[in-house]
């Protein structure tokens, strides 16, 4: 489904907007390009200064490298000579531009962009006139364009004509992708691979008769981007464009991606995960081992360019790019929450394993941080201040599948001096939110047989049932008259509101996919939420450590109208908090 974007007040970098939003981003904290001999030996940095650069490829004459960079905020396309000189920006749009491929004559650039709709299409840029045109313009996401050597065709991968599929027993999406070719003028669209398998990253043979790609099961596109990648198997395949005849070039273990013909017979590719991660070749030889990503070889097969990612901890309150000038976006640890006076609490994961975190309280600017609660083996998660700011309510335990010991709702004094357990028993309880008068707490419960939202009186421990569906992330409105939450109804995750007495259920979002993590603005007029409606920005198996890379941040009025995106990128953006204006924080 195509969605027309309502982008108001576009800006290039975060400025001084009317609203300041804290949000968590799951993804690389840095990306740098390297160029090396074809086997990965003799590696050197492509550029003297890194600007968060990735997804590079060579021009047909081998003199230029085009790549994506976030050095000026949004992701845009640049080019540079192979010696690192002559850096030039080719696109300048607040939308997502990525995965560029130059035509054989060097006059046109095919690239992926979310311009206009939010989901990926293949666009073509005339490098002389700087005019752009949408080549594919169809529902769904298109990825990884590749020009044929004669310049007549563009091959690409696409999830068009597919429905959202969830990983078994989970909320993350699978990615059914097939290969297509289209004439450079936009005619003659043809599908090359059948449904039911994932096929990605097409590249042409030197004689333009074959296309090489990597193939795997659709079900494996979820673990391939997470902790299970080492157990995933894919193979390198080529197909005859005229006859459809397939040839399998690899066998055995390993997640093999990013193939490319180096000559008529030899193909280079990356083993992303498995027994021998690194560069490899179909003639049997192994290249340099390592965690390089998205390699692209020069036309003569003598050089390779690739990126290396870093996942160091981002600093609290690091400025992030916003597509809307009315909103300043800054990074935060997960589930930030503000008190009325502007104090901040977050789930602090520094120094812990994946399924463990503490609660930390700090000033709005991230200074004077103090850990106030930690439990060995548990995640202190999704906290919220009491209206009088004396207490913080939160969940602690196991929240992610497989869930271990049941999570409980607890409260701790804001200075960490005292804690109390509010729920007990076998139900997994968490994601609590205070009523504005401080007399009730809404939270979610989960088990194999029981779901929904519950309302707790913290004074006497009395619990009442609000809902009994697959509901989560409740958030009490500042006025106390509504509770926003995420619900899986009609085989889709959407944002709803309901009155605290259980009446007046209202569905606010209706787009396919995941809409969730909703939080109220301090004045109660708007809701922030994350959404997957734009879909994947790249082929799912090419991601690292990003469970839901389709997650973007949105804002809407509390009646569900005027839904607008605040982010448009290749990362996972979620768990926002709206900073209140107060004398203490100066906003």
N, C-alpha and C positions, 0 to 999 in steps of 0.2 A: 504494500500500500504506500503510495506516495503522499507525503504531507508537506504542505506549503508552510515554510517557516515564517514566523512573525518575529523578525529581528529588529529591535528598537535600539537606536543609538549605538551603532557599531563602533568599536574602538580597536586599537591595535595592541595596547598594553594596559594592564590594570592601572586605573587612575584613582580619582577621588569621587567615586560614585555616591549615590544617596544611601546605598545599603551595603553592608559588609557581611559576607557569607564565609563561614569556615566550612571546609569539606575535606573528606579523605579521598586520596587518589591512590589506587593500586596500579602499579606499573613501574617501569624503570625510572630511576632518578637521574640517569645520565646515559648518553649514547654517543659513541665516537667512531669515526670511520678510519679504516686502515687499508693500505694497499700493499700487496706482496707479490712474490712470484706465484705462478699458477698453483703450486703445491702448498702455499702458505709460508714458505721460507722467506727470509729477508723482509720481514714485516716492518712497515714504518707508518707513522701517522700521515693521513692524507692532508690534513689542515693543521696549521700552527695552533689555532685556537678552536676548541670544540664548542659548538653551539647547539647541542642536542641534535645530532645529525644521524640519519639512518636511511635504509632502503636506496642504496646507490646502484647505478648501472653505467656502462660505458656507451659512448657514441660509436657509430659504425666505423668511423675512421680511427678510433682508439685515442683520440686527442682530448676528449672531454669526458667528464663524469657528472651525471646529473644525480641529485639526491634530495631527500626531504630534510628540512631543518625547522626547529622551533626557536631559532635564535632571536626572532623578532615577535614572539608570542604565539601566533597560530602556526600550524604546520603548513609550510609553503615549499615550492620547488626551487632549487638553486642549481647552478652548474659551476664547475671549476676545472681547470686544466689538470692533467694527471700529475703534474709536479706541484700541485697545490696553489698555483697562482691564478689570477684572473677570476676571482669569485664574483658571481653575478646572480642576482635574484630574478627568477623567471615568472613567478606568480605572486600576487599580493592580494589575498582575499581572506576575510575572517573565517571562511569555511575551511573544512579539512581538505587539503591537497596533498597527495602522496603517490608513491609507486610509479614514478615517471619512467617513460621509455621513449627514446629519440628515434625518429624515422631514419631510414638508411641514408637519405640525402641530407639529414641534419636540419631540415627546414621546419619540421613539425614535432611536437611533443605530445604523446598520449599520456594521460595521467588519471588517477582516481580523484574524484572530488565529490563533496556533499553539497555543493552549491545548489540553492533553490529548493531542494526537497529534504535534505538532511541525510538521506541514504546515498550510498555510493553509486555513481555513474562513471562511465569512461568519457572523459573530455579530451578535446584536441586543441592545442595552442599553436597558432602560426607564429613562429619566432620572429618573423620580420614585422608583421602588422600588430602583433600581440592580441589578436582577436581569438576568442575561444568559442567553441561550439560543443554542445552535448551530443556525443556520438551514440550512446545507447539509450538513455532516457526511458527507463522501464522500471516497473516495480521490482523491489529486491536490491541486493547489493552486487556490484561488479568489481572485480579485483584483478591485479597483476597483468596489465596490458602488455603485449609483446608484438612489435611490428615484424612483419615478414621481411626477408631480405630484399624483395623487389618493391616493397613499400605499398603493395596493393591491399594487404589484409592486416587485421589486428586480431590476435588471439587473446582471450581473457578467460578468467574463471568467474562463476556467478552462482548465487543461490536463488535466482529468479524462479518463479513458478513453484516455490516450495512453501510449506507451512512450518511454523515454529515447532520444533521438537525438543523435548526436555530429556536430559540425561536420566537414566533409570533411577527412580526414587529421589530425584534432586530437582532443584529449581534452575540450574544452569542449562544453557541452550546447547544443543548439538548444531553442527553446521553442514548441511547437505549441499555440496557444491559440485558443479559440472563444468566442462570446458565448452567454449563457443568460439567461433570465428565470425568476423564481420568485415565487410569491405571498408576501406578507409573513408569512403563517402557516406557510410551509414546504411548501405544496402546489403542484401544477401546474408543475413544472419543465419547461422547454421550451428546446430549442436553436434559436438563430437563425441561426447561420452554419455553413457546411459545413466539414468537415475538409480539410486540404491547404493552407490559408492561415492566417496569423496575423491575428487580429482582437482589438483591445483597447480599453480605456478607454471603455465605453459611457456615453452621456448621453442623457436623454430630451428630446424636443421639448416645448414648452410645452403642447401639447394631448394629450400622452401617446400619440400615434399612431406616432411614429417614434423610432428610436434611432440616434444618430450614433456612429461609431467610426473608428479608423484601421486600415488593412489593408496587409499586406506579405507577402512570401514568408517561409516558415518558415526557409529557409536563411539569410536575411539577419538573423535575430535574434541571430546571433553577432557579425558585424561592427558591427551597430547599437549595441552597447554598448561598442565598443572603438575602435581607431584608424581603422577603415574606415567610420565613420558618415557621413562627408561624401559617400560614393559610393552610399549606400543610398536607394532611392526607396520611399515609401509614399504612400497616398492617403487622403483623408477620404471616407468612405462613410456613407450612412444607409440604414436598412432600415425598411420598413413592418411594424410588429409583427403586424398581422392577416394581411396577404397575402404578406409576404416579399419584396415588390418592392424592388429596390435602386436607389439613386441615387448617382452619383459626383459629388462636389462640387469636387474638385481634379484637377489633372493636372500633368505635368511633374516636374522634379527636386526633390529635397529629402526629408529624413526628417521627415515631418509627424506629430505626435502630439498627444494631449490635446485633442481637439475638444470643443466645447460649443455648443449652440444659444443664441444671444443674443436671438433672437426667432424668429418662425415661419420666416424665410428665411435669416437671417444666422447664420453659424457662425464662431466664433473658434477658433484652434488655435495650436500652437507648431511652428515649423520648428526642430527640434532641431539639425539639421546640413544643410549644402548651400549653395546660392548665397547665400541671404539668411537667416541664422539669426535668430530672434526671433519676436515675435508677428505673426500674420497673420490675414486674414479672407477668407471665401469670396466676398465682393462685390468682391475685387480689391485692397483697400487693404492697405498694410503698416503694422504697428505698430512699436513700438520694437525696435530690434535689440539682441541680447545673448544671454547664456547663462543666462537665467532657465529654470527647470524647473517642470513640473507646474502650469501656470496653471489657475486656476479663477475664472470670472467670477461677479459678483453676479447675482441673479435679474433685476434690471432692466437688466443689461448695461452698467452705467455704471462699474463698478470691477472690478479683477482682483487676485488675490493669487497669489503664486508664491514659490518659494524660489531662492536662489542658493547654490551650493556652493563651498567652498574645499578645495584639495588641498595645503595647505602641509604640510611635513614634521612629523609628530608627534614629540614629545620621547621619547627613549629612556626606557623604564620608566614611561610614562604609565599610570595605573590604568585598567582596563577593567572593564565589568560582567561578573560571573560569575553563572550560574544555580545554582551549587553553593557553599555556604558553606565547604566544605572546601578550596576552591581559590581562591587570589588570582590574577587575571590581569593582566598588564601588557604594554604594547606593546613590540615590539622591531623593529629592522631585520630583514630576512629571514634565515632560517636561523641563529638564535642557537645557540650551543653553549657549555656550561660545562666548565671543567676540574674535576677532583676537589676542588680547593681554592676553587672559586667564581669564578675569572677567566672573563671572557666574551669570545667572539669572534663577530662578526657580519659579514655582507656589507653594506658601507657604500656606498650609492648617492648620497650627497649630492654635488652638483656634477657628476654624470655624466649622460650620455644614458641612454635606457631599457635598452640592452644593454651596459652597462659598470658595473662596481662594483669596489671594493677590499675588502681584509680589514682590519678594525679590532679591536684588543684593548683591553679596558677592565676596570675593576672591575665587580663585580656590580651596583652602583648606577648604572652608566653613566658614572661619573667617570673621569678620567685616560685618555681614549681616545687611541689611537695607531694610525695606519695602518701596517701592516707589509708589505703587498704590493699592487701594482697593475700591470696590464699594459694598455697602450693597446689599446682596441677589444675587450677581453675582460671577461667576468664572472667574478670570483673568487667562487665559489659553494659552498655546502653544505660548510662546514669542520668539522673535529673535532680535538680535542686528543689528542696521544699520551698514554698512561698516565703517563709521567714528566714531562709538561707542557713538554718541551723543544721539541717540534715541533707544527705544525698541518698536517694534511693537508686538501686541498681540490681542487676542480675549477676549471679556468679555460679560457675560450673561449666558444663559442656553444652555448647549451642550448635556446633556444626556436626554433620553426619560423618562418621557414626557417633551419636551422642553417648557419652559415658555415664558417669553418675548424674542423677537429675540436677538440673540447675535450680537455684532458689532465688527468691527475691529477698534482698536485704536492704538495710539502711545503715548509714554510718554518719557520725557527726562530721561536719565539714572540716574540723581540725584533726580528724582521725582518732579522737580520744575514746570513742565508744561505737560499737556496732551491734545491730540486732537482726536476727533472722525472722522474716515475716511469713514465709511459706515453708511447708514441710511435705514429706511424702514422696510418692513415686512420680508425680507429674513434673515435667520439665517446665519450669516457670521463669519468666524473664521479661525484659523490655518494658519496665514500669514507667508510669507517668502520673504525676500528682494532679489532683484537682486544684483549681486556683485558690480555694479556701483551705487547702492543706488537710482536709478531713477524709479524703478517699484517694486510693491509688488504683489505677487500671493497669492490668498486665496481661500477658498472654500465657496460656498453658498448652502443652503438647504432650501427647503419648500416642501409642498405636490405636487407642480406642477413644481418646477424648481430645478435643481441640477447642479453641475459641478464646474469648476475652473474659476476664473476671475483674470485678471491682472489690477491693479490700478496704475495710476500715482499719487503719493501723492501730487504733486505740483498743478495740475489743477483738480484733482478728476475724470479724464476721466477713464472709466472702459471698458475693452474689454473682450469678451468671449473667453476662451481658450478651454474648454470642456463643455459638457452638459450631461454627464452620472453621475452615483452615484460615485463621486470622492471625495477624502479627503486627508488630510495630505500632501499638496504639499511642496516640499523642493527644492530650487534653487541650482544648482550645483555651486561650487566655480569658475568654468570657465565661467559660465553664459550661456552655450550652451544647457543645458538640465534642465528639471524640473522633479524630481521624485515624485510619488504620489501613493496612494492606490486607486484602483477602484473595484467596484462590477460589474463585467461583466461575462457573462456566469455562473451566479449563484455561483460565488466564488469571494472572496477578494484576489487580487494579487497586486504586485508592478509593476508599469510601469514607463517609462520615456517618455518625449515628448519635442520637441523643443519649445521655447517660442512663435514661430509663428504658432504653432498648427500642424506642420508636424512631421513626423518621430516617430509616436507612436510605442513603443517597450514594449512588455510584458517580464518581467524579472523572475517572479516566476510562477510556474504552478502546484504546489502540491495542493491537496484538502485542504480546510480550510481557515483560515484567515492569510494572510501575509500583514503586514502594519507597520506604524510608521517608515518609512524609513528616514534615515538621511545620509548625505555625510561625508566621511572622509575629513580632511582639505586639502589634496592634490587632492581630487576629483577622486581618483582611486577606491574607495570602497564605498559600502552602508551598513550601519547597518539596521536591521529590526527585527521585532518580527514575530514569526510564530507559528501556531498551528499544524503543520504537524506531530508532534509526538503524538498528541492526549492527552486524559486525562491520568494522572498518577495514578488516584484512582477513585473510584465511585463518581460521581458528588454530590450526596446528602450528602456525608460525609465532604465536604468542608465547611468552614465558611468564609464569607465576601470576597470571591475571585470570581469575575465575570467570568474570563477566565483563569482557572488554567492550561490550556494547552499552555499558551504563553511562548515561549522560545526565547532567543536572538540569532540572526544569523548575519553573515557577508558574503558578496559576492562582486565579482568584478562588475563594473558598467555595464558590458555586460550580467550579470546574471550568469556567470560561477563561479565555485569554492565556492558554498554555503556551509558554515561551521557553526555548532552550537558553541555558546560560553557558553550556560547554558543548564542544563539538570536536572530539579528538579520538585517538585510538586507545585510550586508557579506560579504566573503570573508576568512575566518579560517583560517590555515594555518601551517606551519613552526614548530611549538612546540618549546620546550625546558623541561625540568624542572630547576629550580634545586636543586642538592644542599645538604644541611645541612653546614655546616663552621664551624670557629671563625672563619675569615676573613670570611665574610659574615653570621655571626650567626644562621643559621637551622638 
